[in-house]
Amino acid sequence: MGCTVYLYIALLCCMVWKATLEESNVSIRTWGVYVSDFEDSLFWSVPCTTLRYDGNGTSFTCDKPVAGRYVGIMNLHKPITVCEVEVFTCNGTYGRNCVHRCGRCRGGEACDTSTGECRNGCGTGWTGPTCHAKCPIDTYGENCSETCGHCLEGTSCFPTNGTCVKGCASRWKGPKCDRSCDFGEYGENCALNCSHCVSNTGCDSQHGRCVAGCEPGWEGVFCTVECMPGRYGPDCNQTCGKCLHPPCDRHNGSCGTTGCLQGWSGATCHQSCDKSYYGANCVSKCGHCADAVQCDLTNGTCPSGCEPGWHGGKCDHTCLDGTWGDNCSETCGLCHRNEACNPATGLCDEGCFVGYSGTYCNIEKEFFDLPSATVMPVMVVSASIVFCNLCLLFTCLVFKWRRDEKQIPRPGTNTEALLTPEAG
């Protein structure tokens, strides 16, 4: 009996196979089909006995998926003549009749033709028993064992390599968005640079806010705004001093080379002049203001007037000789030797001129006043004594002159007779 047998079989791991006898009048009751991993071994074979007749021929199909390397066909009553055998494998498919396509096995390997499982796991981006499922959201790689980085707007990464489709969320960068921003960077993909944060502390890597505040000369949440004129320092929280030519330096408050207004000093011109000083940078000394009041800081004038003995708008000129007192409005008396009086007190330091008295030597003495009445008699007596002594001296001189004159001989007189005594 001639026949043709077609065998559809998956070698090495057979799940579904089918044999067809084209001769239609063959009884199928005595036929048997076996699958085994061992050649010519009926003992270890697994029978597949489902036989069907479809009108065109007889087909043999295993009752359930069977794995094996060899297929045996036998007839218990008579020998079988096999004219042709065609063997097919499930290439990339599995299951009954090889109707299921294998999943994404690692390295492109074929799946188990019976169960569809990938013996060595799934390829990158796939998961599940048969590797048909894509990686869940936020996972990628072989067997989806890796976690996605920080993708923008919560999107997932590519399941194969982990790269983020729309880029990185704030604070993250890199193809997989798994690297945080470097110091001084912030924003999506870390594409922005921090502004003028204080002491190089950096900014919030998500929004760019300067957490510790701004460096001198800058203000605002992001420290991108320059100080307004008249303000300076960290966060522009200080007010400029009294600069001659404002505004001050917005970083350190300095007034530059022009310095301060009249009456102010210091590096930032915040200090008013110390007492007794005025003018630009407080280098000028005040005059003698009354009651030790501070002079005007700008021009040095004394608002309360001058101390006694001084005059002028700034009270820096002493009174002229002969004047004294407030604004030198008083006139000095007659001091000893016509010296000037004290310009502050009006007193004569060495007393009054002769004939004047009083505290300020401005009272003229009268002749018969009590002191004069005491002095005059003394003077009269003294003069009388002097006069008497002079008269006495004169009388003595006259008497002596006359006596000497009598003793001188006249011409023609016998001097011997005058010298010889008379005879007795």
HUZI-V382313 format. One record per residue. N is the residue number from 1. SS is DSSP state (a for helix, b for strand, c for the rest). PSI is psi in whole degrees, -180 to 180 (999 if undefined). OMEGA is omega in whole degrees, 0 to 359 (NA if undefined). Layout:
n->N ss->SS psi->PSI omega->OMEGA
n->N ss->SS psi->PSI omega->OMEGA
//
This chain:
n->1 ss->c psi->125 omega->178
n->2 ss->c psi->144 omega->179
n->3 ss->c psi->165 omega->175
n->4 ss->c psi->129 omega->181
n->5 ss->b psi->127 omega->176
n->6 ss->b psi->123 omega->178
n->7 ss->b psi->122 omega->174
n->8 ss->b psi->112 omega->190
n->9 ss->c psi->144 omega->173
n->10 ss->c psi->111 omega->182
n->11 ss->c psi->152 omega->177
n->12 ss->c psi->-41 omega->179
n->13 ss->c psi->76 omega->186
n->14 ss->c psi->126 omega->175
n->15 ss->c psi->-45 omega->183
n->16 ss->c psi->132 omega->173
n->17 ss->c psi->160 omega->182
n->18 ss->b psi->132 omega->176
n->19 ss->b psi->137 omega->182
n->20 ss->b psi->129 omega->172
n->21 ss->b psi->121 omega->184
n->22 ss->c psi->-19 omega->179
n->23 ss->c psi->125 omega->189
n->24 ss->c psi->-19 omega->184
n->25 ss->c psi->22 omega->181
n->26 ss->c psi->131 omega->176
n->27 ss->c psi->138 omega->184
n->28 ss->c psi->2 omega->185
n->29 ss->c psi->-30 omega->185
n->30 ss->c psi->8 omega->181
n->31 ss->b psi->151 omega->175
n->32 ss->b psi->145 omega->179
n->33 ss->b psi->136 omega->182
n->34 ss->b psi->147 omega->178
n->35 ss->b psi->133 omega->184
n->36 ss->b psi->158 omega->173
n->37 ss->c psi->-3 omega->183
n->38 ss->c psi->132 omega->181
n->39 ss->c psi->136 omega->177
n->40 ss->c psi->38 omega->179
n->41 ss->c psi->95 omega->179
n->42 ss->c psi->-29 omega->184
n->43 ss->c psi->-42 omega->183
n->44 ss->c psi->4 omega->183
n->45 ss->c psi->156 omega->177
n->46 ss->b psi->122 omega->182
n->47 ss->b psi->143 omega->171
n->48 ss->b psi->107 omega->194
n->49 ss->c psi->12 omega->178
n->50 ss->b psi->112 omega->181
n->51 ss->b psi->136 omega->181
n->52 ss->b psi->150 omega->176
n->53 ss->b psi->122 omega->184
n->54 ss->c psi->14 omega->179
n->55 ss->c psi->-30 omega->179
n->56 ss->c psi->-21 omega->181
n->57 ss->c psi->-180 omega->181
n->58 ss->b psi->131 omega->180
n->59 ss->b psi->146 omega->177
n->60 ss->b psi->128 omega->179
n->61 ss->b psi->136 omega->178
n->62 ss->c psi->146 omega->179
n->63 ss->c psi->-35 omega->182
n->64 ss->c psi->163 omega->180
n->65 ss->c psi->131 omega->182
n->66 ss->c psi->136 omega->178
n->67 ss->c psi->139 omega->178
n->68 ss->c psi->166 omega->181
n->69 ss->c psi->-22 omega->185
n->70 ss->b psi->147 omega->177
n->71 ss->b psi->129 omega->178
n->72 ss->b psi->135 omega->178
n->73 ss->b psi->128 omega->181
n->74 ss->b psi->153 omega->176
n->75 ss->b psi->128 omega->186
n->76 ss->c psi->-20 omega->188
n->77 ss->c psi->-28 omega->184
n->78 ss->c psi->159 omega->181
n->79 ss->c psi->160 omega->182
n->80 ss->c psi->133 omega->173
n->81 ss->c psi->114 omega->180
n->82 ss->c psi->114 omega->182
n->83 ss->c psi->-37 omega->184
n->84 ss->c psi->139 omega->175
n->85 ss->c psi->123 omega->175
n->86 ss->c psi->127 omega->182
n->87 ss->c psi->126 omega->178
n->88 ss->c psi->147 omega->175
n->89 ss->c psi->157 omega->174
n->90 ss->c psi->95 omega->182
n->91 ss->c psi->102 omega->181
n->92 ss->c psi->12 omega->178
n->93 ss->b psi->170 omega->179
n->94 ss->b psi->173 omega->176
n->95 ss->c psi->-179 omega->182
n->96 ss->a psi->127 omega->182
n->97 ss->a psi->15 omega->178
n->98 ss->a psi->38 omega->185
n->99 ss->c psi->-12 omega->182
n->100 ss->b psi->135 omega->180
n->101 ss->b psi->137 omega->178
n->102 ss->c psi->156 omega->175
n->103 ss->c psi->-164 omega->183
n->104 ss->c psi->84 omega->179
n->105 ss->b psi->154 omega->181
n->106 ss->a psi->136 omega->178
n->107 ss->a psi->15 omega->180
n->108 ss->a psi->15 omega->180
n->109 ss->c psi->155 omega->175
n->110 ss->c psi->151 omega->178
n->111 ss->c psi->172 omega->174
n->112 ss->c psi->122 omega->185
n->113 ss->c psi->-13 omega->178
n->114 ss->c psi->-50 omega->185
n->115 ss->c psi->-19 omega->183
n->116 ss->c psi->0 omega->181
n->117 ss->c psi->148 omega->176
n->118 ss->c psi->118 omega->187
n->119 ss->c psi->-34 omega->184
n->120 ss->c psi->20 omega->178
n->121 ss->c psi->-180 omega->186
n->122 ss->b psi->158 omega->173
n->123 ss->c psi->171 omega->182
n->124 ss->b psi->130 omega->177
n->125 ss->c psi->1 omega->184
n->126 ss->b psi->155 omega->182
n->127 ss->b psi->179 omega->180
n->128 ss->c psi->165 omega->181
n->129 ss->c psi->-38 omega->181
n->130 ss->c psi->8 omega->176
n->131 ss->c psi->36 omega->176
n->132 ss->c psi->-17 omega->186
n->133 ss->b psi->135 omega->174
n->134 ss->b psi->159 omega->181
n->135 ss->c psi->143 omega->175
n->136 ss->c psi->163 omega->178
n->137 ss->c psi->139 omega->178
n->138 ss->c psi->16 omega->173
n->139 ss->b psi->159 omega->179
n->140 ss->b psi->177 omega->175
n->141 ss->c psi->-175 omega->179
n->142 ss->b psi->128 omega->183
n->143 ss->c psi->19 omega->177
n->144 ss->c psi->37 omega->185
n->145 ss->c psi->-11 omega->180
n->146 ss->b psi->150 omega->179
n->147 ss->b psi->135 omega->179
n->148 ss->c psi->156 omega->175
n->149 ss->c psi->-158 omega->184
n->150 ss->c psi->84 omega->182
n->151 ss->b psi->153 omega->182
n->152 ss->a psi->138 omega->174
n->153 ss->a psi->27 omega->176
n->154 ss->a psi->12 omega->179
n->155 ss->c psi->159 omega->180
n->156 ss->c psi->170 omega->179
n->157 ss->b psi->170 omega->174
n->158 ss->c psi->131 omega->184
n->159 ss->c psi->-17 omega->183
n->160 ss->c psi->-47 omega->186
n->161 ss->c psi->-3 omega->175
n->162 ss->c psi->3 omega->178
n->163 ss->c psi->146 omega->182
n->164 ss->b psi->131 omega->186
n->165 ss->c psi->-46 omega->185
n->166 ss->c psi->14 omega->182
n->167 ss->c psi->-171 omega->188
n->168 ss->b psi->153 omega->172
n->169 ss->c psi->171 omega->179
n->170 ss->b psi->144 omega->178
n->171 ss->c psi->-2 omega->185
n->172 ss->b psi->154 omega->180
n->173 ss->b psi->177 omega->183
n->174 ss->c psi->160 omega->180
n->175 ss->c psi->-35 omega->181
n->176 ss->c psi->3 omega->179
n->177 ss->c psi->40 omega->180
n->178 ss->c psi->10 omega->177
n->179 ss->b psi->129 omega->179
n->180 ss->b psi->160 omega->180
n->181 ss->c psi->143 omega->172
n->182 ss->c psi->167 omega->179
n->183 ss->c psi->130 omega->179
n->184 ss->c psi->1 omega->178
n->185 ss->b psi->154 omega->175
n->186 ss->b psi->173 omega->175
n->187 ss->c psi->-177 omega->180
n->188 ss->b psi->129 omega->182
n->189 ss->c psi->16 omega->180
n->190 ss->c psi->35 omega->187
n->191 ss->c psi->-11 omega->183
n->192 ss->b psi->154 omega->179
n->193 ss->b psi->142 omega->177
n->194 ss->c psi->153 omega->179
n->195 ss->c psi->-140 omega->190
n->196 ss->c psi->69 omega->178
n->197 ss->b psi->149 omega->186
n->198 ss->a psi->138 omega->173
n->199 ss->a psi->32 omega->179
n->200 ss->a psi->39 omega->179
n->201 ss->c psi->-10 omega->181
n->202 ss->c psi->172 omega->182
n->203 ss->c psi->172 omega->174
n->204 ss->c psi->123 omega->187
n->205 ss->c psi->-10 omega->179
n->206 ss->c psi->-49 omega->186
n->207 ss->c psi->-15 omega->180
n->208 ss->c psi->8 omega->179
n->209 ss->c psi->140 omega->176
n->210 ss->c psi->102 omega->187
n->211 ss->c psi->-40 omega->184
n->212 ss->c psi->4 omega->180
n->213 ss->c psi->-177 omega->187
n->214 ss->b psi->153 omega->174
n->215 ss->c psi->162 omega->183
n->216 ss->b psi->133 omega->177
n->217 ss->c psi->-2 omega->184
n->218 ss->b psi->154 omega->179
n->219 ss->b psi->177 omega->181
n->220 ss->c psi->164 omega->181
n->221 ss->c psi->-38 omega->183
n->222 ss->c psi->6 omega->178
n->223 ss->c psi->44 omega->180
n->224 ss->c psi->1 omega->184
n->225 ss->b psi->126 omega->177
n->226 ss->b psi->152 omega->179
n->227 ss->c psi->142 omega->173
n->228 ss->c psi->153 omega->177
n->229 ss->c psi->133 omega->182
n->230 ss->c psi->-4 omega->179
n->231 ss->b psi->153 omega->178
n->232 ss->b psi->174 omega->175
n->233 ss->c psi->-178 omega->178
n->234 ss->b psi->130 omega->182
n->235 ss->c psi->17 omega->179
n->236 ss->c psi->39 omega->186
n->237 ss->c psi->11 omega->179
n->238 ss->b psi->151 omega->182
n->239 ss->b psi->138 omega->179
n->240 ss->c psi->153 omega->177
n->241 ss->c psi->-162 omega->184
n->242 ss->c psi->76 omega->180
n->243 ss->b psi->146 omega->177
n->244 ss->c psi->-40 omega->178
n->245 ss->c psi->89 omega->181
n->246 ss->c psi->166 omega->0
n->247 ss->c psi->174 omega->178
n->248 ss->c psi->173 omega->176
n->249 ss->c psi->127 omega->186
n->250 ss->c psi->-12 omega->179
n->251 ss->c psi->-52 omega->186
n->252 ss->c psi->1 omega->176
n->253 ss->c psi->3 omega->181
n->254 ss->c psi->146 omega->179
n->255 ss->c psi->7 omega->176
n->256 ss->a psi->-164 omega->185
n->257 ss->a psi->-20 omega->182
n->258 ss->a psi->-20 omega->175
n->259 ss->c psi->-155 omega->190
n->260 ss->b psi->164 omega->171
n->261 ss->c psi->163 omega->175
n->262 ss->b psi->128 omega->176
n->263 ss->c psi->4 omega->183
n->264 ss->b psi->154 omega->182
n->265 ss->b psi->-180 omega->180
n->266 ss->c psi->165 omega->183
n->267 ss->c psi->-34 omega->180
n->268 ss->c psi->8 omega->176
n->269 ss->c psi->39 omega->177
n->270 ss->c psi->-9 omega->185
n->271 ss->b psi->125 omega->174
n->272 ss->b psi->159 omega->184
n->273 ss->c psi->143 omega->173
n->274 ss->c psi->161 omega->180
n->275 ss->c psi->138 omega->178
n->276 ss->c psi->10 omega->176
n->277 ss->b psi->154 omega->180
n->278 ss->b psi->178 omega->173
n->279 ss->c psi->-174 omega->181
n->280 ss->b psi->124 omega->181
n->281 ss->c psi->18 omega->172
n->282 ss->c psi->41 omega->182
n->283 ss->c psi->-11 omega->182
n->284 ss->b psi->142 omega->182
n->285 ss->b psi->136 omega->179
n->286 ss->c psi->158 omega->174
n->287 ss->c psi->-157 omega->184
n->288 ss->c psi->80 omega->180
n->289 ss->b psi->146 omega->180
n->290 ss->a psi->144 omega->177
n->291 ss->a psi->23 omega->178
n->292 ss->a psi->29 omega->179
n->293 ss->c psi->143 omega->178
n->294 ss->c psi->135 omega->178
n->295 ss->c psi->169 omega->179
n->296 ss->c psi->130 omega->186
n->297 ss->c psi->-24 omega->184
n->298 ss->c psi->-44 omega->186
n->299 ss->c psi->-4 omega->175
n->300 ss->c psi->2 omega->179
n->301 ss->c psi->154 omega->181
n->302 ss->c psi->112 omega->183
n->303 ss->c psi->-25 omega->182
n->304 ss->c psi->12 omega->182
n->305 ss->c psi->-173 omega->186
n->306 ss->b psi->159 omega->170
n->307 ss->c psi->154 omega->175
n->308 ss->c psi->135 omega->179
n->309 ss->c psi->-1 omega->182
n->310 ss->b psi->155 omega->179
n->311 ss->b psi->177 omega->183
n->312 ss->c psi->163 omega->182
n->313 ss->c psi->-33 omega->180
n->314 ss->c psi->7 omega->178
n->315 ss->c psi->42 omega->181
n->316 ss->c psi->15 omega->177
n->317 ss->b psi->130 omega->178
n->318 ss->b psi->158 omega->181
n->319 ss->c psi->146 omega->175
n->320 ss->c psi->155 omega->178
n->321 ss->c psi->134 omega->179
n->322 ss->c psi->-4 omega->178
n->323 ss->b psi->159 omega->179
n->324 ss->b psi->175 omega->174
n->325 ss->c psi->-170 omega->180
n->326 ss->a psi->122 omega->181
n->327 ss->a psi->23 omega->177
n->328 ss->a psi->37 omega->184
n->329 ss->c psi->-9 omega->181
n->330 ss->b psi->154 omega->179
n->331 ss->b psi->137 omega->181
n->332 ss->c psi->154 omega->171
n->333 ss->c psi->-166 omega->180
n->334 ss->c psi->104 omega->181
n->335 ss->b psi->163 omega->179
n->336 ss->a psi->134 omega->180
n->337 ss->a psi->24 omega->179
n->338 ss->a psi->27 omega->176
n->339 ss->c psi->157 omega->180
n->340 ss->c psi->149 omega->177
n->341 ss->c psi->169 omega->176
n->342 ss->c psi->125 omega->186
n->343 ss->c psi->-19 omega->180
n->344 ss->c psi->-41 omega->186
n->345 ss->c psi->-20 omega->183
n->346 ss->c psi->2 omega->182
n->347 ss->c psi->151 omega->176
n->348 ss->c psi->114 omega->187
n->349 ss->c psi->-29 omega->181
n->350 ss->c psi->20 omega->177
n->351 ss->c psi->-175 omega->187
n->352 ss->b psi->162 omega->174
n->353 ss->c psi->155 omega->180
n->354 ss->c psi->130 omega->178
n->355 ss->c psi->1 omega->179
n->356 ss->b psi->151 omega->182
n->357 ss->b psi->-171 omega->181
n->358 ss->c psi->168 omega->182
n->359 ss->c psi->-39 omega->183
n->360 ss->c psi->14 omega->178
n->361 ss->c psi->40 omega->181
n->362 ss->c psi->15 omega->178
n->363 ss->b psi->121 omega->180
n->364 ss->b psi->136 omega->183
n->365 ss->c psi->144 omega->173
n->366 ss->c psi->154 omega->186
n->367 ss->c psi->-40 omega->183
n->368 ss->c psi->31 omega->176
n->369 ss->c psi->172 omega->188
n->370 ss->a psi->-45 omega->178
n->371 ss->a psi->-39 omega->181
n->372 ss->a psi->-40 omega->180
n->373 ss->a psi->-28 omega->180
n->374 ss->a psi->-36 omega->185
n->375 ss->a psi->-39 omega->187
n->376 ss->a psi->-47 omega->178
n->377 ss->a psi->-39 omega->179
n->378 ss->a psi->-40 omega->181
n->379 ss->a psi->-39 omega->180
n->380 ss->a psi->-45 omega->181
n->381 ss->a psi->-43 omega->180
n->382 ss->a psi->-40 omega->180
n->383 ss->a psi->-38 omega->179
n->384 ss->a psi->-44 omega->180
n->385 ss->a psi->-43 omega->179
n->386 ss->a psi->-42 omega->181
n->387 ss->a psi->-44 omega->179
n->388 ss->a psi->-44 omega->179
n->389 ss->a psi->-38 omega->179
n->390 ss->a psi->-42 omega->179
n->391 ss->a psi->-43 omega->180
n->392 ss->a psi->-43 omega->179
n->393 ss->a psi->-42 omega->180
n->394 ss->a psi->-43 omega->180
n->395 ss->a psi->-44 omega->179
n->396 ss->a psi->-41 omega->180
n->397 ss->a psi->-41 omega->180
n->398 ss->a psi->-43 omega->180
n->399 ss->a psi->-45 omega->180
n->400 ss->a psi->-40 omega->181
n->401 ss->a psi->-44 omega->180
n->402 ss->a psi->-40 omega->180
n->403 ss->a psi->-43 omega->180
n->404 ss->a psi->-32 omega->182
n->405 ss->a psi->-35 omega->179
n->406 ss->a psi->-26 omega->184
n->407 ss->c psi->-7 omega->180
n->408 ss->c psi->124 omega->181
n->409 ss->c psi->147 omega->178
n->410 ss->c psi->160 omega->178
n->411 ss->c psi->139 omega->179
n->412 ss->c psi->-1 omega->181
n->413 ss->c psi->135 omega->179
n->414 ss->c psi->107 omega->184
n->415 ss->a psi->-24 omega->180
n->416 ss->a psi->-40 omega->179
n->417 ss->a psi->-33 omega->181
n->418 ss->a psi->-26 omega->183
n->419 ss->a psi->-15 omega->182
n->420 ss->c psi->132 omega->179
n->421 ss->c psi->155 omega->180
n->422 ss->c psi->148 omega->179
n->423 ss->c psi->142 omega->181
n->424 ss->c psi->999 omega->NA
//
